[in-house]
Amino acid sequence: MKDGFVFVDELVPGIRWDAKYATWDNFTGRPVDGYLANRIVGTTALCAALEEARGKAASLGFGLLLWDGYRPQRAVDCFLRWAQQPEDGRTKPRHYPNIDRAQMFDRGYVAARSGHSRGSTVDLTLYHLATGELAPMGGDHDLMDAVSHHGAQGITPAEAANRQHLRDVMAASGFGSYECEWWHYTLKGEPYPDTYFDFPVTCSNGSGMTSPLRGTRQTDRGRGTR
């Protein structure tokens, strides 16, 4: 793998993951282009910060569960094509009940240039170390709705407290939050702030290497967040 990128679980022992876009359990309703293995990839800088976050979460009785990390640009392009297709209703009730597909981009839930493609952004949640059960957060991953915003109305005090625990842990570990999504955090001082990579997430081959990275330089203008 290119210098500076790794499988997150190899550098952050004990972290859990479920790479949603490698599965059928995501807002597109199928595995997404570029996700050929259920693994989370990120920069080594991201992993160092996540290891710090894991320790801080553990002190509160929580573990970290990752849903996404590095996201190939081809996956983002797949989202764009999906948004232009006719609505079939399969994932709408769960993921975008109050908006149309195209509005995902207007509302900031999906971007044509995603910060995930730079390798130092993660989608994650907390789980209870004692039981393994996910901490209630008042909504699941990729619920594209106002209830997913930080400070949203309509969630319970316990759910709001869990969101705040996650935000505090991540902020103390060097991450910035995204106001529209309680699960989305980007490493401050990320190592590739202007590069959007497009290598697929694959299992290691016999040599222990994965497919070579391909990146494109972009200016700050139009730089994606989501």
Disulfide bonds with the S-S distance in Angstrom:
none
